[in-house]
Amino acid sequence: MFWTRLASGIVLMFVALTTMSLGGSLLALVLWAISLAAFKELTKALKCGFGLELIGMAGITAYYLLLYFSGSHTMLLMCIVGVFLAFLFAYVAAFPKYHAEQVMTAVFSFLYAPVLLSFVYQTRMYHQGFYMVWMILISSWGCDTCAYVVGKLIGKKKIFPVLSPKKSLEGCIGGVLGSALLGWLYGFFVVEKAFGDPRIAWMMAVICGVGAVMSMVGDLAASGIKRNVDIKDYGRLIPGHGGIMDRFDSMIVTAPMTYFLTILLLS
């Protein structure tokens, strides 16, 4: 199991490094595929209904086509509203086939993974996005690693004993501080040379620290859903890790936070 998980992790890291480095159509295509898989995992776990799943998948495809070919925030917002209205139309037209909670689940699943993951692409394609996009990985995967190490070494106080019994307060603090430190190191040794601004390292430390907090929220939220529906993993797509939602749960919410903080602090 360990070696399977390690091999899958290496492959995922290679894919992440390659797609984020190149950006453009390759990154958009990979995010579209990941979004479809994540949406399917969520709707299956929450028993959304096949017809609503089809509408959601069509909406995801339309959203990513607009993201790549237009990039206009107005067009993307129109697409999100359009998908919402399509769900409502299906609810009314097929009544009483779908329950109201299924429609709300479909909307939630569409916004949760597909829309939030699109901010990876938007960060990468933003001004100096080649440097900014790596903060998403630092905030999510860096936080996971630092929290795990600190929690194993000195973790004692359980912060979420029901939702996540293994998480400790010390580990959470270590994850946030570790991510902030990694962000500062990345900013100081790499990004300052490109921007020529001595403040950049501290700004990136702030972004990665805040992103780390959201990373843990994303991880716990995905775990909470699994506990609500009594499943161990969202899927088996990634050997040793489970499904897309099991591996990308933290990155999903870190991506928009990184994008918005980048605009606020570094524009």
FENRAVEN-V749081 format. One record per helix or strand. SS is the DSSP state (helix for helix, strand for strand). FROM is the first residue (numbers start at 1). TO is the last residue. If there is no record, write none. Layout:
SS_FROM_TO ; SS_FROM_TO
This chain:
helix_2_22 ; helix_24_45 ; helix_50_69 ; helix_73_93 ; helix_100_124 ; helix_129_132 ; helix_134_154 ; strand_158_158 ; strand_168_168 ; helix_169_195 ; helix_200_229 ; strand_238_238 ; strand_242_242 ; helix_244_266
